[in-house]
Amino acid sequence: MTDQPQLAYKVLTGPQMEELEAAGTFKGAPVDLADGYIHLSTEAQLTETVDKHFAGQSDLHVVAVDLEALGAAVKWEPSRGGQLFPHIYGELPLSAAVAYSPLHREDDGTVRLPIAG
């Protein structure tokens, strides 16, 4: 049993979202490919990730990822401020995406989570 969340979030550009839907898998953004893993954020980390790495960009999408479905491909590693972030060592299959939607913000500025179904 783990204390880590079983859902994490990936922010994708419009073309990256199209790749995930069309190919059924996402190999990674340029930063992911350079680092050797796909960067994800927990719900608590998501808004800061968007503010820091996607400021001023439009046509963004948020994908909710079932970490349990990815098994051992997910590793929790320290990053920004020593926080543990989930990283996927491999591709992100569409089958692990439990929900996705265009990026929207709540009135308080936080990123709205995608809702399945």
Z-matrix of the N, CA and C atoms (Angstrom, degrees):
N
C 1 1.453
C 2 1.531 1 108.81
N 3 1.318 2 116.36 1 142.88
C 4 1.457 3 120.67 2 -178.67
C 5 1.519 4 110.32 3 -123.03
N 6 1.322 5 115.17 4 152.05
C 7 1.460 6 120.03 5 175.93
C 8 1.521 7 110.92 6 -89.00
N 9 1.319 8 116.92 7 -5.79
C 10 1.465 9 120.81 8 -178.73
C 11 1.533 10 109.83 9 -75.88
N 12 1.340 11 116.10 10 148.50
C 13 1.471 12 119.12 11 176.60
C 14 1.527 13 110.81 12 -61.23
N 15 1.312 14 116.14 13 152.08
C 16 1.460 15 120.96 14 177.87
C 17 1.528 16 112.30 15 -95.89
N 18 1.338 17 116.68 16 -4.05
C 19 1.460 18 122.00 17 173.79
C 20 1.520 19 108.58 18 -118.93
N 21 1.319 20 115.40 19 139.37
C 22 1.457 21 121.44 20 173.14
C 23 1.522 22 106.66 21 -138.01
N 24 1.329 23 115.86 22 174.34
C 25 1.461 24 120.17 23 -170.97
C 26 1.518 25 111.10 24 -131.51
N 27 1.331 26 114.51 25 139.67
C 28 1.459 27 122.49 26 175.69
C 29 1.517 28 107.52 27 -119.37
N 30 1.325 29 116.32 28 132.00
C 31 1.463 30 122.15 29 175.60
C 32 1.522 31 107.25 30 -96.66
N 33 1.327 32 115.48 31 126.88
C 34 1.457 33 121.72 32 -179.23
C 35 1.525 34 110.45 33 -124.00
N 36 1.319 35 115.75 34 148.34
C 37 1.461 36 120.28 35 171.38
C 38 1.526 37 107.86 36 -75.69
N 39 1.326 38 116.70 37 168.24
C 40 1.462 39 120.41 38 177.62
C 41 1.518 40 112.79 39 -54.00
N 42 1.347 41 118.82 40 -51.01
C 43 1.469 42 119.53 41 179.01
C 44 1.533 43 113.09 42 -62.16
N 45 1.328 44 117.95 43 -34.90
C 46 1.462 45 120.32 44 177.71
C 47 1.525 46 110.99 45 -67.81
N 48 1.341 47 116.68 46 -37.87
C 49 1.458 48 120.79 47 177.35
C 50 1.523 49 109.87 48 -64.68
N 51 1.323 50 116.40 49 -41.27
C 52 1.467 51 120.91 50 176.96
C 53 1.532 52 110.77 51 -60.98
N 54 1.328 53 116.38 52 -39.92
C 55 1.471 54 120.99 53 177.72
C 56 1.522 55 110.60 54 -61.40
N 57 1.332 56 116.77 55 -46.84
C 58 1.462 57 120.79 56 179.99
C 59 1.524 58 110.67 57 -59.29
N 60 1.335 59 116.49 58 -45.50
C 61 1.465 60 120.16 59 -177.97
C 62 1.536 61 111.71 60 -68.82
N 63 1.328 62 117.02 61 -43.59
C 64 1.467 63 120.98 62 -174.96
C 65 1.532 64 112.12 63 -74.62
N 66 1.323 65 116.53 64 -44.66
C 67 1.466 66 120.95 65 -175.70
C 68 1.527 67 112.26 66 -87.13
N 69 1.343 68 116.63 67 -19.51
C 70 1.459 69 119.85 68 -177.27
C 71 1.517 70 112.72 69 80.51
N 72 1.343 71 115.69 70 5.18
C 73 1.463 72 120.50 71 179.04
C 74 1.524 73 108.35 72 -157.73
N 75 1.329 74 115.76 73 154.11
C 76 1.462 75 122.20 74 177.26
C 77 1.512 76 107.98 75 -124.75
N 78 1.327 77 116.25 76 122.56
C 79 1.467 78 121.11 77 -176.30
C 80 1.519 79 112.84 78 -83.15
N 81 1.337 80 117.40 79 -20.23
C 82 1.452 81 120.63 80 177.63
C 83 1.514 82 112.77 81 131.01
N 84 1.308 83 114.51 82 152.38
C 85 1.460 84 122.30 83 172.89
C 86 1.531 85 107.96 84 -75.07
N 87 1.326 86 118.58 85 167.11
C 88 1.469 87 119.46 86 179.04
C 89 1.534 88 113.38 87 -51.25
N 90 1.322 89 118.15 88 -42.01
C 91 1.468 90 120.19 89 179.84
C 92 1.534 91 110.93 90 -66.13
N 93 1.332 92 116.67 91 -36.41
C 94 1.466 93 120.28 92 177.94
C 95 1.525 94 110.39 93 -64.54
N 96 1.319 95 115.63 94 -47.12
C 97 1.464 96 120.23 95 -179.30
C 98 1.525 97 110.86 96 -62.23
N 99 1.333 98 117.11 97 -39.10
C 100 1.467 99 121.08 98 179.26
C 101 1.528 100 111.57 99 -66.70
N 102 1.338 101 116.43 100 -37.76
C 103 1.468 102 120.91 101 -177.30
C 104 1.529 103 112.99 102 -85.05
N 105 1.328 104 117.71 103 -17.18
C 106 1.458 105 120.97 104 178.13
C 107 1.514 106 114.70 105 89.08
N 108 1.326 107 118.01 106 10.71
C 109 1.458 108 122.49 107 177.38
C 110 1.521 109 108.78 108 -157.99
N 111 1.335 110 116.15 109 160.19
C 112 1.461 111 121.76 110 178.05
C 113 1.517 112 108.41 111 -91.14
N 114 1.319 113 114.99 112 123.83
C 115 1.462 114 122.57 113 179.66
C 116 1.528 115 110.56 114 -76.65
N 117 1.316 116 116.62 115 131.74
C 118 1.457 117 122.96 116 172.88
C 119 1.520 118 108.55 117 -126.53
N 120 1.318 119 115.98 118 166.48
C 121 1.463 120 121.99 119 175.58
C 122 1.519 121 109.11 120 -131.85
N 123 1.317 122 115.78 121 150.35
C 124 1.464 123 119.93 122 171.93
C 125 1.525 124 107.85 123 -77.78
N 126 1.319 125 115.75 124 171.08
C 127 1.468 126 119.85 125 176.41
C 128 1.524 127 110.69 126 -55.18
N 129 1.323 128 117.27 127 -43.35
C 130 1.469 129 121.79 128 -178.22
C 131 1.530 130 112.44 129 -66.98
N 132 1.316 131 117.95 130 -24.74
C 133 1.465 132 122.62 131 -176.62
C 134 1.532 133 113.24 132 -96.23
N 135 1.327 134 117.32 133 -14.50
C 136 1.461 135 122.03 134 -168.71
C 137 1.521 136 114.24 135 -60.75
N 138 1.306 137 118.24 136 -49.52
C 139 1.471 138 120.10 137 -176.73
C 140 1.520 139 110.85 138 -62.40
N 141 1.320 140 117.92 139 -42.43
C 142 1.463 141 120.62 140 178.52
C 143 1.530 142 110.60 141 -64.08
N 144 1.313 143 117.25 142 -38.73
C 145 1.462 144 120.88 143 177.46
C 146 1.526 145 110.55 144 -61.04
N 147 1.320 146 116.92 145 -46.80
C 148 1.470 147 120.67 146 179.34
C 149 1.525 148 110.04 147 -62.51
N 150 1.334 149 116.96 148 -46.05
C 151 1.469 150 120.64 149 -179.19
C 152 1.525 151 111.60 150 -61.89
N 153 1.314 152 117.51 151 -38.52
C 154 1.466 153 121.81 152 -175.44
C 155 1.531 154 112.96 153 -81.31
N 156 1.319 155 117.46 154 -42.00
C 157 1.462 156 120.29 155 -170.51
C 158 1.532 157 115.22 156 -107.24
N 159 1.343 158 117.22 157 -11.53
C 160 1.467 159 119.60 158 -176.55
C 161 1.522 160 112.38 159 -129.36
N 162 1.330 161 117.83 160 17.78
C 163 1.469 162 121.80 161 -177.80
C 164 1.527 163 110.64 162 -56.23
N 165 1.324 164 115.24 163 133.23
C 166 1.453 165 121.39 164 176.08
C 167 1.515 166 115.24 165 79.39
N 168 1.331 167 117.96 166 -3.12
C 169 1.461 168 120.67 167 -179.90
C 170 1.527 169 110.29 168 -89.77
N 171 1.309 170 115.45 169 148.37
C 172 1.461 171 120.73 170 174.96
C 173 1.524 172 108.13 171 -117.37
N 174 1.303 173 116.42 172 -179.74
C 175 1.466 174 122.98 173 -179.15
C 176 1.524 175 110.97 174 54.93
N 177 1.339 176 114.79 175 51.15
C 178 1.462 177 121.22 176 177.20
C 179 1.523 178 109.58 177 -107.66
N 180 1.328 179 115.35 178 152.63
C 181 1.456 180 122.64 179 -179.39
C 182 1.524 181 109.16 180 -132.36
N 183 1.320 182 115.81 181 149.79
C 184 1.463 183 121.92 182 177.68
C 185 1.524 184 108.08 183 -115.09
N 186 1.326 185 115.32 184 127.59
C 187 1.458 186 122.01 185 179.64
C 188 1.524 187 108.58 186 -112.99
N 189 1.329 188 116.22 187 125.23
C 190 1.462 189 121.64 188 173.77
C 191 1.519 190 107.77 189 -86.28
N 192 1.324 191 116.54 190 124.48
C 193 1.459 192 122.85 191 -173.21
C 194 1.525 193 109.85 192 -113.51
N 195 1.329 194 115.39 193 128.04
C 196 1.458 195 122.45 194 175.98
C 197 1.530 196 107.87 195 -80.16
N 198 1.316 197 116.60 196 102.94
C 199 1.464 198 120.72 197 -176.71
C 200 1.529 199 111.91 198 -66.54
N 201 1.299 200 116.51 199 -33.55
C 202 1.464 201 119.96 200 -179.54
C 203 1.531 202 110.80 201 -61.70
N 204 1.329 203 116.62 202 -35.45
C 205 1.466 204 120.96 203 179.66
C 206 1.526 205 111.83 204 -66.06
N 207 1.328 206 116.96 205 -22.00
C 208 1.466 207 121.14 206 -178.27
C 209 1.516 208 112.83 207 -92.95
N 210 1.320 209 116.90 208 -10.70
C 211 1.459 210 121.68 209 174.63
C 212 1.516 211 114.49 210 54.19
N 213 1.324 212 115.62 211 -130.60
C 214 1.467 213 122.51 212 -174.08
C 215 1.516 214 113.59 213 -70.16
N 216 1.338 215 118.46 214 -8.68
C 217 1.467 216 120.53 215 177.61
C 218 1.533 217 111.39 216 -69.80
N 219 1.348 218 116.88 217 -17.44
C 220 1.471 219 121.50 218 -179.04
C 221 1.516 220 109.73 219 -94.14
N 222 1.314 221 115.43 220 128.56
C 223 1.463 222 121.80 221 175.16
C 224 1.533 223 107.81 222 -126.69
N 225 1.321 224 116.28 223 136.68
C 226 1.463 225 122.50 224 176.61
C 227 1.524 226 107.33 225 -94.27
N 228 1.337 227 116.05 226 119.49
C 229 1.464 228 120.28 227 -174.98
C 230 1.523 229 110.62 228 -134.75
N 231 1.343 230 116.18 229 147.85
C 232 1.459 231 119.34 230 -179.97
C 233 1.522 232 111.20 231 -69.35
N 234 1.321 233 114.14 232 142.08
C 235 1.467 234 121.00 233 177.45
C 236 1.517 235 107.36 234 -146.54
N 237 1.305 236 116.94 235 -131.07
C 238 1.460 237 123.60 236 -174.29
C 239 1.532 238 111.80 237 -44.69
N 240 1.313 239 115.81 238 117.72
C 241 1.460 240 121.38 239 176.89
C 242 1.515 241 114.04 240 64.53
N 243 1.334 242 117.63 241 20.18
C 244 1.456 243 120.89 242 -179.84
C 245 1.521 244 114.01 243 80.39
N 246 1.338 245 117.48 244 -0.67
C 247 1.462 246 120.83 245 178.22
C 248 1.528 247 110.27 246 -66.27
N 249 1.321 248 115.93 247 147.85
C 250 1.459 249 120.18 248 174.09
C 251 1.522 250 109.51 249 -83.64
N 252 1.324 251 115.29 250 128.70
C 253 1.461 252 122.11 251 177.72
C 254 1.520 253 108.95 252 -118.44
N 255 1.344 254 116.99 253 145.05
C 256 1.462 255 119.55 254 175.06
C 257 1.524 256 110.61 255 -80.03
N 258 1.304 257 116.47 256 133.12
C 259 1.468 258 123.19 257 177.17
C 260 1.518 259 108.52 258 -125.11
N 261 1.338 260 116.32 259 138.60
C 262 1.461 261 121.25 260 176.79
C 263 1.521 262 108.22 261 -100.27
N 264 1.314 263 116.01 262 120.38
C 265 1.465 264 121.50 263 174.46
C 266 1.529 265 106.95 264 -94.67
N 267 1.303 266 114.74 265 87.43
C 268 1.453 267 123.00 266 -175.47
C 269 1.515 268 107.92 267 144.92
N 270 1.309 269 115.41 268 -165.03
C 271 1.459 270 120.94 269 -179.63
C 272 1.522 271 110.46 270 -90.67
N 273 1.326 272 115.32 271 159.09
C 274 1.460 273 122.03 272 175.16
C 275 1.526 274 107.46 273 -97.10
N 276 1.338 275 118.03 274 108.15
C 277 1.463 276 119.67 275 178.75
C 278 1.531 277 110.83 276 -80.86
N 279 1.312 278 115.89 277 144.30
C 280 1.459 279 120.88 278 177.44
C 281 1.523 280 110.92 279 -56.12
N 282 1.324 281 117.21 280 -31.51
C 283 1.471 282 121.30 281 -179.45
C 284 1.530 283 112.64 282 -62.09
N 285 1.336 284 117.85 283 -21.72
C 286 1.470 285 121.13 284 178.59
C 287 1.531 286 111.87 285 -89.72
N 288 1.330 287 117.18 286 -6.32
C 289 1.471 288 121.58 287 178.54
C 290 1.522 289 108.25 288 -85.52
N 291 1.319 290 116.38 289 109.04
C 292 1.461 291 120.06 290 -177.30
C 293 1.526 292 112.26 291 -86.85
N 294 1.332 293 117.00 292 -17.23
C 295 1.461 294 122.39 293 177.13
C 296 1.522 295 108.08 294 -166.09
N 297 1.317 296 116.01 295 151.83
C 298 1.459 297 120.14 296 171.85
C 299 1.514 298 109.92 297 -157.36
N 300 1.321 299 115.05 298 153.56
C 301 1.462 300 120.61 299 -178.58
C 302 1.524 301 108.72 300 -161.88
N 303 1.340 302 115.60 301 162.57
C 304 1.464 303 117.99 302 171.70
C 305 1.526 304 109.51 303 -59.10
N 306 1.322 305 115.58 304 149.24
C 307 1.468 306 120.48 305 -179.47
C 308 1.525 307 109.51 306 -71.58
N 309 1.321 308 115.56 307 125.07
C 310 1.468 309 123.52 308 173.77
C 311 1.517 310 107.20 309 -130.90
N 312 1.320 311 114.95 310 156.05
C 313 1.466 312 119.71 311 177.50
C 314 1.523 313 110.63 312 -113.40
N 315 1.324 314 114.22 313 148.52
C 316 1.455 315 121.01 314 173.42
C 317 1.528 316 108.56 315 -76.33
N 318 1.321 317 117.23 316 170.54
C 319 1.467 318 121.31 317 -179.71
C 320 1.527 319 112.41 318 -58.42
N 321 1.341 320 117.02 319 -29.16
C 322 1.470 321 120.30 320 -179.50
C 323 1.529 322 112.75 321 -85.74
N 324 1.347 323 117.39 322 2.06
C 325 1.455 324 120.87 323 177.06
C 326 1.509 325 114.90 324 95.72
N 327 1.332 326 117.80 325 -11.47
C 328 1.462 327 118.97 326 179.00
C 329 1.528 328 109.96 327 -72.39
N 330 1.310 329 115.00 328 154.16
C 331 1.465 330 120.77 329 179.31
C 332 1.529 331 108.62 330 -74.95
N 333 1.342 332 115.81 331 130.90
C 334 1.463 333 121.61 332 176.85
C 335 1.529 334 108.68 333 -75.01
N 336 1.313 335 115.93 334 131.81
C 337 1.460 336 120.98 335 179.31
C 338 1.523 337 110.23 336 -77.99
N 339 1.332 338 117.02 337 144.77
C 340 1.461 339 119.01 338 176.11
C 341 1.533 340 110.12 339 -69.27
N 342 1.325 341 115.58 340 150.14
C 343 1.462 342 121.60 341 -178.73
C 344 1.526 343 108.54 342 -116.12
N 345 1.300 344 116.30 343 129.85
C 346 1.471 345 121.22 344 178.90
C 347 1.521 346 109.95 345 -77.11
N 348 1.318 347 114.76 346 150.18
C 349 1.437 348 121.22 347 169.53
C 350 1.464 349 115.59 348 82.56
